[in-house]
Amino acid sequence: MCHRITRRNRFKEIPTTDIGNKTFYAKWKFIYIPIITPAYPPVVDGGSNGDVVVSPKNPEQGDTVTIKP
């Protein structure tokens, strides 16, 4: 039996019969994952007499929404 240390699809086998103190170093790479804020655009039925304009298209909490025929 042995322990495996992997690195970029490579590994170093360390036999369990190998005794003594060992020092292992690890390095992590920071991966930035942006937080995506969900958008909830107002849905307005334009009806049959023309278009409806909503401003802003993607309001946030606390914004004033204007709806114009």
All heavy atoms as a GROMACS GRO file, in nm:
protein
  549
    1MET      N    1   0.083  -0.117   0.000
    1MET     CA    2   0.000   0.000   0.000
    1MET      C    3   0.088   0.124   0.000
    1MET      O    4   0.196   0.125   0.055
    1MET     CB    5  -0.090  -0.002   0.123
    1MET     CG    6  -0.177   0.119   0.133
    1MET     SD    7  -0.296   0.098   0.267
    1MET     CE    8  -0.422   0.200   0.204
    2CYS      N    9   0.036   0.231  -0.063
    2CYS     CA   10   0.112   0.356  -0.066
    2CYS      C   11   0.015   0.473  -0.065
    2CYS      O   12  -0.103   0.459  -0.091
    2CYS     CB   13   0.203   0.361  -0.187
    2CYS     SG   14   0.112   0.362  -0.342
    3HIS      N   15   0.068   0.589  -0.033
    3HIS     CA   16  -0.010   0.713  -0.039
    3HIS      C   17   0.026   0.783  -0.169
    3HIS      O   18   0.140   0.778  -0.213
    3HIS     CB   19   0.024   0.802   0.079
    3HIS     CG   20  -0.004   0.739   0.211
    3HIS    ND1   21  -0.131   0.725   0.259
    3HIS    CD2   22   0.078   0.683   0.302
    3HIS    CE1   23  -0.126   0.665   0.376
    3HIS    NE2   24  -0.001   0.638   0.405
    4ARG      N   25  -0.071   0.849  -0.228
    4ARG     CA   26  -0.044   0.920  -0.353
    4ARG      C   27  -0.062   1.071  -0.333
    4ARG      O   28  -0.158   1.114  -0.272
    4ARG     CB   29  -0.137   0.874  -0.464
    4ARG     CG   30  -0.110   0.733  -0.506
    4ARG     CD   31  -0.196   0.695  -0.622
    4ARG     NE   32  -0.166   0.558  -0.660
    4ARG     CZ   33  -0.212   0.500  -0.766
    4ARG    NH1   34  -0.293   0.564  -0.846
    4ARG    NH2   35  -0.180   0.377  -0.795
    5ILE      N   36   0.030   1.146  -0.386
    5ILE     CA   37   0.020   1.291  -0.387
    5ILE      C   38   0.004   1.330  -0.533
    5ILE      O   39   0.091   1.301  -0.615
    5ILE     CB   40   0.147   1.355  -0.328
    5ILE    CG1   41   0.166   1.309  -0.184
    5ILE    CG2   42   0.138   1.506  -0.336
    5ILE    CD1   43   0.295   1.352  -0.125
    6THR      N   44  -0.108   1.393  -0.565
    6THR     CA   45  -0.132   1.426  -0.706
    6THR      C   46  -0.096   1.571  -0.734
    6THR      O   47  -0.106   1.657  -0.650
    6THR     CB   48  -0.279   1.404  -0.743
    6THR    OG1   49  -0.359   1.487  -0.661
    6THR    CG2   50  -0.319   1.259  -0.726
    7ARG      N   51  -0.054   1.595  -0.856
    7ARG     CA   52  -0.023   1.730  -0.903
    7ARG      C   53  -0.036   1.730  -1.053
    7ARG      O   54   0.040   1.663  -1.124
    7ARG     CB   55   0.116   1.771  -0.862
    7ARG     CG   56   0.150   1.910  -0.910
    7ARG     CD   57   0.289   1.950  -0.874
    7ARG     NE   58   0.317   2.078  -0.936
    7ARG     CZ   59   0.434   2.131  -0.943
    7ARG    NH1   60   0.538   2.068  -0.892
    7ARG    NH2   61   0.451   2.246  -1.001
    8ARG      N   62  -0.136   1.801  -1.102
    8ARG     CA   63  -0.158   1.813  -1.246
    8ARG      C   64  -0.155   1.679  -1.316
    8ARG      O   65  -0.077   1.655  -1.408
    8ARG     CB   66  -0.057   1.907  -1.308
    8ARG     CG   67  -0.072   2.049  -1.263
    8ARG     CD   68   0.020   2.139  -1.336
    8ARG     NE   69   0.013   2.274  -1.282
    8ARG     CZ   70   0.087   2.372  -1.321
    8ARG    NH1   71   0.176   2.354  -1.415
    8ARG    NH2   72   0.074   2.491  -1.268
    9ASN      N   73  -0.238   1.590  -1.268
    9ASN     CA   74  -0.252   1.455  -1.325
    9ASN      C   75  -0.126   1.370  -1.310
    9ASN      O   76  -0.110   1.272  -1.379
    9ASN     CB   77  -0.295   1.462  -1.471
    9ASN     CG   78  -0.429   1.528  -1.487
    9ASN    OD1   79  -0.515   1.514  -1.401
    9ASN    ND2   80  -0.448   1.601  -1.593
   10ARG      N   81  -0.034   1.411  -1.224
   10ARG     CA   82   0.084   1.330  -1.193
   10ARG      C   83   0.077   1.298  -1.044
   10ARG      O   84   0.014   1.369  -0.968
   10ARG     CB   85   0.212   1.408  -1.221
   10ARG     CG   86   0.236   1.430  -1.368
   10ARG     CD   87   0.366   1.500  -1.388
   10ARG     NE   88   0.335   1.637  -1.425
   10ARG     CZ   89   0.414   1.739  -1.411
   10ARG    NH1   90   0.533   1.723  -1.357
   10ARG    NH2   91   0.379   1.858  -1.448
   11PHE      N   92   0.142   1.194  -1.005
   11PHE     CA   93   0.142   1.162  -0.863
   11PHE      C   94   0.276   1.107  -0.822
   11PHE      O   95   0.352   1.054  -0.902
   11PHE     CB   96   0.028   1.067  -0.825
   11PHE     CG   97   0.036   0.933  -0.893
   11PHE    CD1   98   0.106   0.828  -0.835
   11PHE    CD2   99  -0.028   0.912  -1.014
   11PHE    CE1  100   0.111   0.705  -0.895
   11PHE    CE2  101  -0.021   0.788  -1.076
   11PHE     CZ  102   0.048   0.685  -1.018
   12LYS      N  103   0.303   1.121  -0.694
   12LYS     CA  104   0.426   1.069  -0.635
   12LYS      C  105   0.383   0.966  -0.533
   12LYS      O  106   0.305   0.996  -0.442
   12LYS     CB  107   0.501   1.184  -0.567
   12LYS     CG  108   0.610   1.142  -0.475
   12LYS     CD  109   0.739   1.129  -0.546
   12LYS     CE  110   0.848   1.100  -0.443
   12LYS     NZ  111   0.956   1.027  -0.496
   13GLU      N  112   0.426   0.845  -0.550
   13GLU     CA  113   0.392   0.740  -0.455
   13GLU      C  114   0.491   0.740  -0.340
   13GLU      O  115   0.611   0.748  -0.360
   13GLU     CB  116   0.392   0.604  -0.525
   13GLU     CG  117   0.280   0.588  -0.624
   13GLU     CD  118   0.265   0.444  -0.672
   13GLU    OE1  119   0.335   0.355  -0.620
   13GLU    OE2  120   0.183   0.424  -0.762
   14ILE      N  121   0.436   0.732  -0.221
   14ILE     CA  122   0.519   0.724  -0.101
   14ILE      C  123   0.483   0.593  -0.032
   14ILE      O  124   0.373   0.578   0.021
   14ILE     CB  125   0.492   0.842  -0.006
   14ILE    CG1  126   0.518   0.974  -0.080
   14ILE    CG2  127   0.578   0.831   0.119
   14ILE    CD1  128   0.474   1.094  -0.002
   15PRO      N  129   0.571   0.496  -0.035
   15PRO     CA  130   0.540   0.366   0.026
   15PRO      C  131   0.516   0.381   0.176
   15PRO      O  132   0.579   0.462   0.243
   15PRO     CB  133   0.666   0.283   0.000
   15PRO     CG  134   0.742   0.355  -0.106
   15PRO     CD  135   0.702   0.498  -0.097
   16THR      N  136   0.422   0.304   0.228
   16THR     CA  137   0.392   0.310   0.371
   16THR      C  138   0.507   0.255   0.454
   16THR      O  139   0.512   0.277   0.575
   16THR     CB  140   0.263   0.234   0.403
   16THR    OG1  141   0.273   0.102   0.354
   16THR    CG2  142   0.143   0.302   0.342
   17THR      N  143   0.597   0.186   0.391
   17THR     CA  144   0.714   0.135   0.464
   17THR      C  145   0.820   0.244   0.482
   17THR      O  146   0.914   0.225   0.558
   17THR     CB  147   0.776   0.016   0.389
   17THR    OG1  148   0.807   0.056   0.257
   17THR    CG2  149   0.680  -0.101   0.386
   18ASP      N  150   0.805   0.355   0.410
   18ASP     CA  151   0.897   0.468   0.423
   18ASP      C  152   0.861   0.542   0.551
   18ASP      O  153   0.754   0.600   0.563
   18ASP     CB  154   0.883   0.560   0.302
   18ASP     CG  155   0.988   0.668   0.299
   18ASP    OD1  156   1.076   0.670   0.386
   18ASP    OD2  157   0.980   0.753   0.208
   19ILE      N  158   0.950   0.536   0.650
   19ILE     CA  159   0.919   0.595   0.779
   19ILE      C  160   1.002   0.721   0.800
   19ILE      O  161   1.097   0.748   0.728
   19ILE     CB  162   0.942   0.494   0.894
   19ILE    CG1  163   1.089   0.448   0.894
   19ILE    CG2  164   0.848   0.377   0.882
   19ILE    CD1  165   1.125   0.364   1.014
   20GLY      N  166   0.963   0.798   0.898
   20GLY     CA  167   1.036   0.920   0.930
   20GLY      C  168   0.948   1.043   0.909
   20GLY      O  169   0.839   1.035   0.854
   21ASN      N  170   0.999   1.154   0.956
   21ASN     CA  171   0.924   1.278   0.942
   21ASN      C  172   0.927   1.326   0.798
   21ASN      O  173   1.027   1.314   0.728
   21ASN     CB  174   0.983   1.387   1.033
   21ASN     CG  175   0.965   1.354   1.180
   21ASN    OD1  176   0.873   1.282   1.216
   21ASN    ND2  177   1.054   1.406   1.262
   22LYS      N  178   0.815   1.382   0.755
   22LYS     CA  179   0.806   1.433   0.618
   22LYS      C  180   0.738   1.569   0.623
   22LYS      O  181   0.653   1.595   0.706
   22LYS     CB  182   0.724   1.338   0.532
   22LYS     CG  183   0.782   1.199   0.532
   22LYS     CD  184   0.744   1.122   0.413
   22LYS     CE  185   0.802   0.985   0.409
   22LYS     NZ  186   0.884   0.938   0.515
   23THR      N  187   0.776   1.655   0.533
   23THR     CA  188   0.712   1.785   0.520
   23THR      C  189   0.654   1.793   0.381
   23THR      O  190   0.724   1.768   0.282
   23THR     CB  191   0.814   1.899   0.540
   23THR    OG1  192   0.875   1.884   0.668
   23THR    CG2  193   0.747   2.035   0.530
   24PHE      N  194   0.526   1.829   0.374
   24PHE     CA  195   0.459   1.843   0.246
   24PHE      C  196   0.414   1.988   0.231
   24PHE      O  197   0.372   2.051   0.328
   24PHE     CB  198   0.336   1.751   0.238
   24PHE     CG  199   0.370   1.606   0.246
   24PHE    CD1  200   0.366   1.539   0.367
   24PHE    CD2  201   0.408   1.536   0.133
   24PHE    CE1  202   0.398   1.405   0.375
   24PHE    CE2  203   0.441   1.402   0.140
   24PHE     CZ  204   0.436   1.336   0.262
   25TYR      N  205   0.425   2.040   0.112
   25TYR     CA  206   0.382   2.175   0.082
   25TYR      C  207   0.269   2.169  -0.019
   25TYR      O  208   0.273   2.092  -0.113
   25TYR     CB  209   0.498   2.257   0.024
   25TYR     CG  210   0.612   2.272   0.121
   25TYR    CD1  211   0.719   2.185   0.120
   25TYR    CD2  212   0.611   2.374   0.216
   25TYR    CE1  213   0.824   2.198   0.210
   25TYR    CE2  214   0.715   2.388   0.307
   25TYR     CZ  215   0.821   2.300   0.303
   25TYR     OH  216   0.924   2.313   0.392
   26ALA      N  217   0.170   2.254   0.004
   26ALA     CA  218   0.057   2.260  -0.088
   26ALA      C  219   0.044   2.403  -0.138
   26ALA      O  220   0.074   2.499  -0.066
   26ALA     CB  221  -0.071   2.218  -0.019
   27LYS      N  222   0.000   2.416  -0.260
   27LYS     CA  223  -0.021   2.548  -0.317
   27LYS      C  224  -0.159   2.549  -0.381
   27LYS      O  225  -0.193   2.462  -0.459
   27LYS     CB  226   0.086   2.578  -0.423
   27LYS     CG  227   0.073   2.715  -0.483
   27LYS     CD  228   0.185   2.739  -0.584
   27LYS     CE  229   0.172   2.876  -0.645
   27LYS     NZ  230   0.277   2.900  -0.743
   28TRP      N  231  -0.239   2.649  -0.345
   28TRP     CA  232  -0.372   2.663  -0.402
   28TRP      C  233  -0.373   2.785  -0.493
   28TRP      O  234  -0.305   2.883  -0.469
   28TRP     CB  235  -0.476   2.682  -0.292
   28TRP     CG  236  -0.509   2.556  -0.222
   28TRP    CD1  237  -0.611   2.471  -0.251
   28TRP    CD2  238  -0.440   2.498  -0.111
   28TRP    NE1  239  -0.610   2.364  -0.166
   28TRP    CE2  240  -0.507   2.377  -0.078
   28TRP    CE3  241  -0.329   2.535  -0.037
   28TRP    CZ2  242  -0.466   2.296   0.027
   28TRP    CZ3  243  -0.289   2.453   0.066
   28TRP    CH2  244  -0.357   2.336   0.097
   29LYS      N  245  -0.452   2.776  -0.596
   29LYS     CA  246  -0.467   2.887  -0.688
   29LYS      C  247  -0.605   2.948  -0.667
   29LYS      O  248  -0.705   2.877  -0.662
   29LYS     CB  249  -0.453   2.838  -0.832
   29LYS     CG  250  -0.461   2.947  -0.934
   29LYS     CD  251  -0.440   2.891  -1.073
   29LYS     CE  252  -0.448   3.003  -1.175
   29LYS     NZ  253  -0.430   2.953  -1.310
   30PHE      N  254  -0.610   3.080  -0.653
   30PHE     CA  255  -0.736   3.150  -0.634
   30PHE      C  256  -0.810   3.155  -0.766
   30PHE      O  257  -0.754   3.194  -0.868
   30PHE     CB  258  -0.710   3.292  -0.583
   30PHE     CG  259  -0.836   3.373  -0.570
   30PHE    CD1  260  -0.921   3.354  -0.462
   30PHE    CD2  261  -0.869   3.467  -0.664
   30PHE    CE1  262  -1.037   3.428  -0.449
   30PHE    CE2  263  -0.984   3.542  -0.652
   30PHE     CZ  264  -1.068   3.522  -0.544
   31ILE      N  265  -0.933   3.112  -0.766
   31ILE     CA  266  -1.017   3.117  -0.885
   31ILE      C  267  -1.133   3.210  -0.854
   31ILE      O  268  -1.211   3.183  -0.762
   31ILE     CB  269  -1.070   2.978  -0.924
   31ILE    CG1  270  -0.952   2.885  -0.954
   31ILE    CG2  271  -1.164   2.987  -1.043
   31ILE    CD1  272  -0.994   2.741  -0.979
   32TYR      N  273  -1.143   3.319  -0.929
   32TYR     CA  274  -1.249   3.417  -0.907
   32TYR      C  275  -1.375   3.372  -0.978
   32TYR      O  276  -1.374   3.348  -1.098
   32TYR     CB  277  -1.207   3.555  -0.958
   32TYR     CG  278  -1.318   3.656  -0.950
   32TYR    CD1  279  -1.356   3.710  -0.828
   32TYR    CD2  280  -1.386   3.697  -1.063
   32TYR    CE1  281  -1.458   3.801  -0.818
   32TYR    CE2  282  -1.489   3.790  -1.055
   32TYR     CZ  283  -1.524   3.841  -0.931
   32TYR     OH  284  -1.625   3.932  -0.923
   33ILE      N  285  -1.482   3.358  -0.903
   33ILE     CA  286  -1.613   3.324  -0.959
   33ILE      C  287  -1.705   3.439  -0.924
   33ILE      O  288  -1.740   3.458  -0.807
   33ILE     CB  289  -1.667   3.191  -0.903
   33ILE    CG1  290  -1.569   3.078  -0.934
   33ILE    CG2  291  -1.805   3.162  -0.958
   33ILE    CD1  292  -1.605   2.946  -0.870
   34PRO      N  293  -1.744   3.518  -1.025
   34PRO     CA  294  -1.828   3.634  -0.994
   34PRO      C  295  -1.966   3.591  -0.944
   34PRO      O  296  -2.020   3.490  -0.986
   34PRO     CB  297  -1.840   3.706  -1.128
   34PRO     CG  298  -1.812   3.603  -1.231
   34PRO     CD  299  -1.718   3.503  -1.167
   35ILE      N  300  -2.018   3.671  -0.853
   35ILE     CA  301  -2.152   3.645  -0.801
   35ILE      C  302  -2.250   3.713  -0.896
   35ILE      O  303  -2.242   3.833  -0.920
   35ILE     CB  304  -2.168   3.699  -0.658
   35ILE    CG1  305  -2.070   3.628  -0.565
   35ILE    CG2  306  -2.312   3.686  -0.610
   35ILE    CD1  307  -2.065   3.687  -0.426
   36ILE      N  308  -2.340   3.636  -0.950
   36ILE     CA  309  -2.436   3.688  -1.044
   36ILE      C  310  -2.565   3.721  -0.969
   36ILE      O  311  -2.624   3.635  -0.904
   36ILE     CB  312  -2.463   3.587  -1.157
   36ILE    CG1  313  -2.334   3.559  -1.234
   36ILE    CG2  314  -2.572   3.637  -1.250
   36ILE    CD1  315  -2.344   3.446  -1.332
   37THR      N  316  -2.604   3.847  -0.977
   37THR     CA  317  -2.727   3.890  -0.912
   37THR      C  318  -2.843   3.860  -1.006
   37THR      O  319  -2.842   3.904  -1.121
   37THR     CB  320  -2.722   4.041  -0.882
   37THR    OG1  321  -2.606   4.067  -0.804
   37THR    CG2  322  -2.846   4.085  -0.807
   38PRO      N  323  -2.941   3.787  -0.959
   38PRO     CA  324  -3.054   3.756  -1.047
   38PRO      C  325  -3.133   3.882  -1.081
   38PRO      O  326  -3.143   3.973  -1.000
   38PRO     CB  327  -3.138   3.658  -0.966
   38PRO     CG  328  -3.100   3.683  -0.825
   38PRO     CD  329  -2.958   3.731  -0.826
   39ALA      N  330  -3.184   3.886  -1.201
   39ALA     CA  331  -3.265   4.000  -1.245
   39ALA      C  332  -3.411   3.955  -1.254
   39ALA      O  333  -3.440   3.844  -1.299
   39ALA     CB  334  -3.216   4.050  -1.381
   40TYR      N  335  -3.498   4.042  -1.210
   40TYR     CA  336  -3.641   4.014  -1.216
   40TYR      C  337  -3.710   4.128  -1.288
   40TYR      O  338  -3.768   4.216  -1.225
   40TYR     CB  339  -3.698   3.998  -1.074
   40TYR     CG  340  -3.633   3.885  -0.997
   40TYR    CD1  341  -3.533   3.910  -0.904
   40TYR    CD2  342  -3.670   3.754  -1.020
   40TYR    CE1  343  -3.473   3.806  -0.835
   40TYR    CE2  344  -3.611   3.649  -0.951
   40TYR     CZ  345  -3.512   3.676  -0.858
   40TYR     OH  346  -3.453   3.574  -0.790
   41PRO      N  347  -3.701   4.130  -1.421
   41PRO     CA  348  -3.763   4.240  -1.495
   41PRO      C  349  -3.915   4.235  -1.484
   41PRO      O  350  -3.974   4.127  -1.479
   41PRO     CB  351  -3.718   4.216  -1.638
   41PRO     CG  352  -3.688   4.071  -1.645
   41PRO     CD  353  -3.640   4.032  -1.508
   42PRO      N  354  -3.978   4.352  -1.475
   42PRO     CA  355  -4.124   4.352  -1.469
   42PRO      C  356  -4.182   4.297  -1.599
   42PRO      O  357  -4.134   4.326  -1.708
   42PRO     CB  358  -4.159   4.501  -1.455
   42PRO     CG  359  -4.033   4.570  -1.421
   42PRO     CD  360  -3.922   4.484  -1.467
   43VAL      N  361  -4.286   4.218  -1.586
   43VAL     CA  362  -4.353   4.162  -1.703
   43VAL      C  363  -4.489   4.231  -1.713
   43VAL      O  364  -4.570   4.224  -1.621
   43VAL     CB  365  -4.371   4.010  -1.690
   43VAL    CG1  366  -4.447   3.954  -1.810
   43VAL    CG2  367  -4.237   3.942  -1.674
   44VAL      N  368  -4.509   4.302  -1.826
   44VAL     CA  369  -4.632   4.377  -1.845
   44VAL      C  370  -4.694   4.334  -1.976
   44VAL      O  371  -4.628   4.333  -2.080
   44VAL     CB  372  -4.603   4.530  -1.846
   44VAL    CG1  373  -4.731   4.608  -1.867
   44VAL    CG2  374  -4.534   4.572  -1.718
   45ASP      N  375  -4.822   4.302  -1.971
   45ASP     CA  376  -4.896   4.267  -2.092
   45ASP      C  377  -4.930   4.396  -2.166
   45ASP      O  378  -4.996   4.484  -2.111
   45ASP     CB  379  -5.023   4.191  -2.056
   45ASP     CG  380  -5.101   4.146  -2.178
   45ASP    OD1  381  -5.048   4.159  -2.290
   45ASP    OD2  382  -5.215   4.098  -2.161
   46GLY      N  383  -4.882   4.408  -2.288
   46GLY     CA  384  -4.901   4.530  -2.365
   46GLY      C  385  -5.044   4.550  -2.413
   46GLY      O  386  -5.082   4.659  -2.454
   47GLY      N  387  -5.124   4.449  -2.407
   47GLY     CA  388  -5.261   4.463  -2.453
   47GLY      C  389  -5.267   4.470  -2.605
   47GLY      O  390  -5.172   4.442  -2.676
   48SER      N  391  -5.381   4.512  -2.656
   48SER     CA  392  -5.399   4.514  -2.801
   48SER      C  393  -5.395   4.655  -2.860
   48SER      O  394  -5.410   4.672  -2.979
   48SER     CB  395  -5.533   4.448  -2.837
   48SER     OG  396  -5.637   4.520  -2.772
   49ASN      N  397  -5.372   4.757  -2.775
   49ASN     CA  398  -5.377   4.895  -2.824
   49ASN      C  399  -5.240   4.961  -2.833
   49ASN      O  400  -5.232   5.083  -2.838
   49ASN     CB  401  -5.469   4.979  -2.735
   49ASN     CG  402  -5.612   4.933  -2.745
   49ASN    OD1  403  -5.656   4.890  -2.851
   49ASN    ND2  404  -5.684   4.942  -2.635
   50GLY      N  405  -5.133   4.889  -2.830
   50GLY     CA  406  -5.001   4.950  -2.843
   50GLY      C  407  -4.899   4.889  -2.749
   50GLY      O  408  -4.926   4.791  -2.681
   51ASP      N  409  -4.782   4.950  -2.748
   51ASP     CA  410  -4.670   4.902  -2.668
   51ASP      C  411  -4.671   4.963  -2.529
   51ASP      O  412  -4.726   5.070  -2.506
   51ASP     CB  413  -4.538   4.935  -2.736
   51ASP     CG  414  -4.519   4.862  -2.868
   51ASP    OD1  415  -4.573   4.750  -2.881
   51ASP    OD2  416  -4.451   4.916  -2.957
   52VAL      N  417  -4.608   4.896  -2.438
   52VAL     CA  418  -4.590   4.945  -2.302
   52VAL      C  419  -4.440   4.952  -2.276
   52VAL      O  420  -4.366   4.859  -2.308
   52VAL     CB  421  -4.658   4.852  -2.200
   52VAL    CG1  422  -4.628   4.898  -2.059
   52VAL    CG2  423  -4.807   4.846  -2.224
   53VAL      N  424  -4.394   5.064  -2.219
   53VAL     CA  425  -4.252   5.083  -2.189
   53VAL      C  426  -4.235   5.081  -2.038
   53VAL      O  427  -4.305   5.153  -1.966
   53VAL     CB  428  -4.200   5.217  -2.248
   53VAL    CG1  429  -4.054   5.237  -2.211
   53VAL    CG2  430  -4.219   5.220  -2.398
   54VAL      N  431  -4.141   5.000  -1.991
   54VAL     CA  432  -4.110   4.990  -1.848
   54VAL      C  433  -3.968   5.040  -1.828
   54VAL      O  434  -3.876   5.001  -1.898
   54VAL     CB  435  -4.125   4.844  -1.798
   54VAL    CG1  436  -4.089   4.836  -1.652
   54VAL    CG2  437  -4.264   4.792  -1.823
   55SER      N  438  -3.951   5.130  -1.730
   55SER     CA  439  -3.818   5.186  -1.704
   55SER      C  440  -3.795   5.187  -1.552
   55SER      O  441  -3.884   5.232  -1.478
   55SER     CB  442  -3.811   5.326  -1.761
   55SER     OG  443  -3.686   5.384  -1.730
   56PRO      N  444  -3.683   5.141  -1.505
   56PRO     CA  445  -3.575   5.070  -1.573
   56PRO      C  446  -3.614   4.927  -1.608
   56PRO      O  447  -3.705   4.871  -1.550
   56PRO     CB  448  -3.460   5.073  -1.472
   56PRO     CG  449  -3.527   5.082  -1.338
   56PRO     CD  450  -3.655   5.158  -1.361
   57LYS      N  451  -3.542   4.869  -1.702
   57LYS     CA  452  -3.576   4.734  -1.749
   57LYS      C  453  -3.550   4.628  -1.642
   57LYS      O  454  -3.619   4.528  -1.636
   57LYS     CB  455  -3.498   4.701  -1.877
   57LYS     CG  456  -3.545   4.782  -1.996
   57LYS     CD  457  -3.481   4.732  -2.123
   57LYS     CE  458  -3.518   4.816  -2.242
   57LYS     NZ  459  -3.655   4.802  -2.285
   58ASN      N  460  -3.444   4.647  -1.561
   58ASN     CA  461  -3.412   4.553  -1.453
   58ASN      C  462  -3.398   4.629  -1.321
   58ASN      O  463  -3.288   4.653  -1.274
   58ASN     CB  464  -3.282   4.476  -1.483
   58ASN     CG  465  -3.298   4.380  -1.596
   58ASN    OD1  466  -3.390   4.300  -1.597
   58ASN    ND2  467  -3.210   4.388  -1.695
   59PRO      N  468  -3.510   4.667  -1.260
   59PRO     CA  469  -3.501   4.744  -1.135
   59PRO      C  470  -3.449   4.658  -1.020
   59PRO      O  471  -3.464   4.537  -1.019
   59PRO     CB  472  -3.645   4.787  -1.111
   59PRO     CG  473  -3.727   4.684  -1.180
   59PRO     CD  474  -3.647   4.640  -1.298
   60GLU      N  475  -3.387   4.727  -0.926
   60GLU     CA  476  -3.342   4.661  -0.804
   60GLU      C  477  -3.437   4.700  -0.691
   60GLU      O  478  -3.518   4.793  -0.706
   60GLU     CB  479  -3.199   4.704  -0.772
   60GLU     CG  480  -3.099   4.658  -0.877
   60GLU     CD  481  -2.958   4.703  -0.844
   60GLU    OE1  482  -2.936   4.762  -0.735
   60GLU    OE2  483  -2.869   4.678  -0.926
   61GLN      N  484  -3.425   4.633  -0.580
   61GLN     CA  485  -3.512   4.661  -0.467
   61GLN      C  486  -3.498   4.808  -0.428
   61GLN      O  487  -3.388   4.862  -0.416
   61GLN     CB  488  -3.475   4.572  -0.349
   61GLN     CG  489  -3.565   4.591  -0.229
   61GLN     CD  490  -3.532   4.495  -0.116
   61GLN    OE1  491  -3.443   4.412  -0.127
   61GLN    NE2  492  -3.602   4.508  -0.006
   62GLY      N  493  -3.611   4.875  -0.412
   62GLY     CA  494  -3.612   5.016  -0.373
   62GLY      C  495  -3.619   5.113  -0.490
   62GLY      O  496  -3.641   5.231  -0.471
   63ASP      N  497  -3.598   5.065  -0.614
   63ASP     CA  498  -3.607   5.153  -0.732
   63ASP      C  499  -3.752   5.188  -0.762
   63ASP      O  500  -3.844   5.110  -0.735
   63ASP     CB  501  -3.547   5.082  -0.857
   63ASP     CG  502  -3.397   5.072  -0.852
   63ASP    OD1  503  -3.335   5.134  -0.762
   63ASP    OD2  504  -3.341   5.002  -0.940
   64THR      N  505  -3.771   5.305  -0.822
   64THR     CA  506  -3.902   5.346  -0.869
   64THR      C  507  -3.917   5.298  -1.012
   64THR      O  508  -3.829   5.320  -1.095
   64THR     CB  509  -3.918   5.499  -0.864
   64THR    OG1  510  -3.902   5.541  -0.727
   64THR    CG2  511  -4.054   5.543  -0.915
   65VAL      N  512  -4.027   5.231  -1.040
   65VAL     CA  513  -4.051   5.176  -1.175
   65VAL      C  514  -4.157   5.262  -1.242
   65VAL      O  515  -4.263   5.289  -1.186
   65VAL     CB  516  -4.097   5.029  -1.168
   65VAL    CG1  517  -4.129   4.978  -1.306
   65VAL    CG2  518  -3.991   4.944  -1.102
   66THR      N  519  -4.127   5.305  -1.366
   66THR     CA  520  -4.221   5.384  -1.443
   66THR      C  521  -4.274   5.300  -1.557
   66THR      O  522  -4.197   5.239  -1.630
   66THR     CB  523  -4.151   5.511  -1.501
   66THR    OG1  524  -4.092   5.583  -1.392
   66THR    CG2  525  -4.249   5.599  -1.575
   67ILE      N  526  -4.407   5.299  -1.570
   67ILE     CA  527  -4.471   5.224  -1.679
   67ILE      C  528  -4.548   5.324  -1.764
   67ILE      O  529  -4.631   5.400  -1.713
   67ILE     CB  530  -4.567   5.116  -1.623
   67ILE    CG1  531  -4.489   5.021  -1.532
   67ILE    CG2  532  -4.636   5.041  -1.736
   67ILE    CD1  533  -4.576   4.923  -1.457
   68LYS      N  534  -4.515   5.329  -1.894
   68LYS     CA  535  -4.580   5.423  -1.985
   68LYS      C  536  -4.645   5.346  -2.099
   68LYS      O  537  -4.586   5.252  -2.152
   68LYS     CB  538  -4.478   5.520  -2.044
   68LYS     CG  539  -4.414   5.613  -1.943
   68LYS     CD  540  -4.316   5.706  -2.010
   68LYS     CE  541  -4.247   5.798  -1.910
   68LYS     NZ  542  -4.153   5.886  -1.977
   69PRO      N  543  -4.766   5.391  -2.139
   69PRO     CA  544  -4.832   5.327  -2.253
   69PRO      C  545  -4.769   5.371  -2.384
   69PRO      O  546  -4.701   5.468  -2.392
   69PRO     CB  547  -4.976   5.376  -2.242
   69PRO     CG  548  -4.974   5.495  -2.155
   69PRO     CD  549  -4.849   5.488  -2.074
   0.00000   0.00000   0.00000
